[in-house]
């Protein structure tokens, strides 16, 4: 949130802000998550009186002043009161915080070090008495009566902020659930709320999106709590993100998830694998559709220019990789690995993606080759073939340059991997040629049969390959066994002392 958009905190008086040490002015303010409690008005914090030298007054005078303000507030029938426990030191005072719904922040550098609040890993959650039964009853009543106020209020409150999300869907608000195997979320309740959402009036659906925007705008720096991770986990399942009109919001959600630290990703991966097959597949399909429509939008004016949102696809690919990792941890997998393929990528410049990946690896330059699980077999085949051809040309060119630099007469045969074999000793001769000419394996293959005239224009190579495969896979040769049930050849069960022939099959296949 920009500085202009922040509302100055009513709970931080000017005297406290003025007491900040001068030597900290040049430092970047550090943000801390403060646990939400009941908000207090300006009169409740007026007891922070300071002496002439800017020091906090004694504890007895402080309590006396607070009691006076409290009595005055009671006389004015003020509904809000501060209750202080029996404590012995100013530093032990409970933190003065803002109400969760005020969408305001306090810079911890703006107050003295004595008044800094401790960071709690599990903040106190708002009270949310609704159960799945209550929600379903409210929904049914709304359908019959046409009065959606109760349902609207539930969605308005639940999606307003991360603490409210946890209060609504967490199994037990008093339990931390800091384990990777249990997210602590009532999955049935989440599914029921999302299944009913798309059948509600448009104003309710818009309310949910506005609440998600507000939640994402409250972005902290530093580590996240487990409740923040639960909120991301819940929001990611929102079916509204199937609609392209919500893609701007969806992209920001994906970006925040993608930029989490590795330890947080570890939690999300193990929570993802606990999803049902139906919900898990919906997440994968939603992300693949998001990437495809960003690459080839049906209505280009619907999205921001690609130059201004170049982070959309990398963020979605990163989240997709978390789902792929979760899928691989389950046996059997939740969905087939082919469900992660994005056939849209078959129509982009695959070699440019490949060269970017070769040049920059997994650095700041994004390439789909960093996430090979989304590239289909057909696309991978194209990349391998073209890369092999380019390597053949490069090696042949280098051989020709070396020959010329030594002032030797170039020989066109040096541009090929020349195989001379006898038909009667096809396998053994091929294996010998392979062993002697390992340095030429990247060159284009050229076959000559000993004692036979003819130039290899492709026909001899094809014939050699067919004869070699026929001989190797023949049952009498003993390398492979044919299984009638599966109609496949498999490695023979006999003990083999020489695996060079298997290596030959692997290289030429």
Buried (B, 14 or more C-beta within 10 A) or exposed (E): EEEEEEEEBBBBBEBBBEBBEEEEEEEEBEBBBBBBBEBBBEBBBBBBEBEEEEEBBEEEEBEEBBEEBBEEBEEEEBEEEBEEEEEEEBEEBEBBBBBBBBBBBBBBBBBBEEBBBEBEEBBBBBEBEBEBEEBBEBBEBBBEEEEBEBBBBBBBBBBBBBBBBBBBBBEEBEEEBEEEEEBBBBBEBBBBBBEBBEEBEEEBBEBBBBBBBBBBEBEEEEEBBBBBBBBBBBBBBBEBBBEBEBBBBBBBBBBBBBEBEEEBBBBBBBBBBBBEEEBBBBBBEBBBBBBBBBBEBEEEEEBEEEEEBEBBBBBBBBBBBBBBBBBBEBEEBBBEEEBBBBEBBEEBEBEEBBBBBEEEEEEEEBBBBBBEBBBBEEBBEBBEEEBEEEEBBEBBEEBBEEBEEEEEEEEEEBBBBBBEBEEEEBBEBBBBBBEEEEEBBBBBBBBBBEEEEEEBEEEBBEBBBEBBEEBBBEEEEEBBBEEEEEEEBEEEEEEEEEEEBBEBBEEBE
